[in-house]
Amino acid sequence: MVQRLHTTTIIGPDLMTQPSQTQDSSPQLPPPLATWFRWLLAGTITLIVIAWTGDLHRSILGQPFLVQEFSLVVLGLCISLVYLSRDIRGREYTGRPAYLNMLLATAGFAACAYAAYRYRILSEQMFYYPEEAFAISAIIVPLVIDGLRRMVGWPLVIIVLVFMAYGLFGDNAPAPFTARPWDLIDLGPHLTLDTTAMVGLPLTIGVTVVIPFIYFGALLNRAGGGEFFSDLAVAIMGGFRGGAAKIAIVASAFFGTISGSAVSNVASTGVISIPLMKRSGFSGRVAAATESVASTGGQFMPPVMGAAAFLMAELSQTPYQTIVVAAILPALFFFFAVFMQSDADSIRLKVKAIPKVERKPIGQVMWNGGHFLLPFVLLVVMLFTFNRSPQAAALWATGAVALLGLLRGYGGDRIRARDLFIAMQMAGRTSIEIILIVAAAGFVIGVLNGTGLVFGLTRIIVEMAGGNLVALLVMAGLISIVLGMGMPTVAVYVLLAALVVPALMAAGVPKLSAHMFVLYFGMMSMITPPIAIAAYAASSIADERPLGVAFTAMRYAWIAYLVPFIFVFRPEFLLNQAHFDATGLIEVVAAAVLLVLLMNGAFSGYLKGRLGPLNRLILLAAGGAVLIGITSQTYHWVAYAAGVLAFALIAQRHWLVPRSAEA
């Protein structure tokens, strides 16, 4: 039978498993107190966020709290859990943490709790209490940075430290990078307590919106929803040639949009999908590239978009519903192009469909688990019909998952009440990384605003482009890829929204288009050499050379390097009411379909059969002409006609037949 592609949240051996017994030694069980305390702390993070989302704090405590106060408390809990769970090298503890780590965990929570208690006074009268504010920042800032290092490594930490150094010494930088002078005793409190820095929008959105969605995904998996969607992917896509790859694309795209991390998605689903693809006949390089691209593409998939949608809504001051609608067409075309590349490789490698005996009938899958579609329907209804906030909609959807899991589950296997808390601690552990990332990103934003660099950088980038919008976009795309290398989704977007978006908007790019542009190019850093962390993670599972996997992944995801230019020059592609044009939309969608057909043949070298170099060159030239026609609208009908003619002459009767004969 085909193995299921369900994912599990990586939460460490101390929470879900015990060390295995060997022949030479007896198992060393972790101390129960340390284990249970980590469980309790992780579950508490999710529990209090759910209580906040349900507005229970007003009912129970009888008084309102500022969101910054609440965010500081959650940050303190996350800092504590980092130091109780990770040693100085970032390795998971399986037993009691070191005494120094317990001291740092206590200090981190105490400092954040005290900052929350004194926030209203310090935020308004910080200059009257400089020593107190500095003492708080002297504890929180280093612990956030070191905790981030333990969780995600050095790349993002180095960027944060560079910006903080600029905040301290930027007044000595040469023009035009000269900044206003800051000393340490002023910069620390500004970064910690100012609403334009750490306690600003990224942290508050991470705490109040992202965590409820993480719990929604964790509980969905716990209730059997993950297995249902995996089996559904097998039932729908397994009958197509190269079905194993198409199953991986669908499953990884679905879980990628919820997980919020392309790398963790590769690590969790790739251990099953990559061997499955290799057994079906795909090369290890193609299998790893397919998994890394699908996991990266999940970050574009509405409605969650790897948590970036919520941040984008706040940072761009655009309704969340508008963001979700805008992401639909680009995501559909992205996966359309990926499917076409996968189908071409299936032809080249002669990979057939998965035998029917190894696939569950779609009717059986839907009967056993079709009810798990209801929470997503409820999520959409609450967002678009009742105009509820994203976190409130997530809470309703989570309640539906809990009810369905308790009553039926998947295939009759119901969850128990204890699974609700297990999902809470899983979500709490998963949230740590995101919360520390957005807190550290707040330091960068604080430096940009405090020094005025955000305005100077905008002017510098625009001047370097020389007034040429295409040159500016190419430059912005390259900057986005470089800055995004080695960083998770949330960190990439927040950083680029602060650094690159202002320059694009200053050049006249619509606001929503500018934010979507940097999100797409920032995500492409996951598969673009030399770092390409998603491709590297997949290559280690497939035992392939990382650069080979990365270049194949770029071929699969070629459209993601071009489609951002389309929705900059043709904003109607984002279905934005402010730029809506029905005729233009029909034109650009039809032209984009033609672009995919042409470029697919050019990059893969296959339609139904192998294409020669000349035919590939013709398709590439025709695709380039169509792209220019879409974006410039100069002689666009001539370009479209040439594209149709080129494809018709070369394809002839070699259209991609979707199914192969089953064994």
Secondary structure, 3 states (H helix, E strand, C coil): CCCCCCCCCCCCHHHHCCCCCCCCCCCCCCCHHHHHHHHHHHHHHHHHHHHHHCCHHHHHHCCCCCHHHHHHHHHHHHHHHHHHHECCCCCECCCCCCHHHHHHHHHHHHHHHHHHHCHHHHHHCHHHCHHHHHHHHHHHHHHHHHHHHHHHCCHHHHHHHHHHHHHHHHHHCCCCCCCCCCCHHHHHHHHHHCCCCCCCHHHHHHHHHHHHHHHHHHHHHHCCHHHHHHHHHHHHHCCECCHHHHHHHHHHHHHHHHHCCHHHHHHHHHHHHHHHHHHHCCCHHHHHHHHHHHHHHHHHCCCCHHHHHHHHHHHCCCCHHHHHHHHHHHHHHHHHHHHHHHHHHHHHHCCCCCCHHHCCCHHHHHHHHHHHHHHHHHHHHHHHCCCCCHHHHHHHHHHHHHHHHHHCCECCECCCHHHHHHHHHHHHHHHHHHHHHHHHHHHHHHHHHHHCHHHHHHHHHHHHCCCCHHHHHHHHHHHHHHHHCCCCHHHHHHHHHHHCHHHHHHCCCCHHHHHHHHHHHHHHCCCCCCCCHHHHHHHHHHCCCHHHHHHHHHHHCHHHHCHHHHHHHCHHHHCCHHHCCHHHHHHHHHHHHHHHHHHHHHHHCECCCECCHHHHHHHHHHHHHHHHHHHHCCCHHHHHHHHHHHHHHHHCCCCCCCECCCC
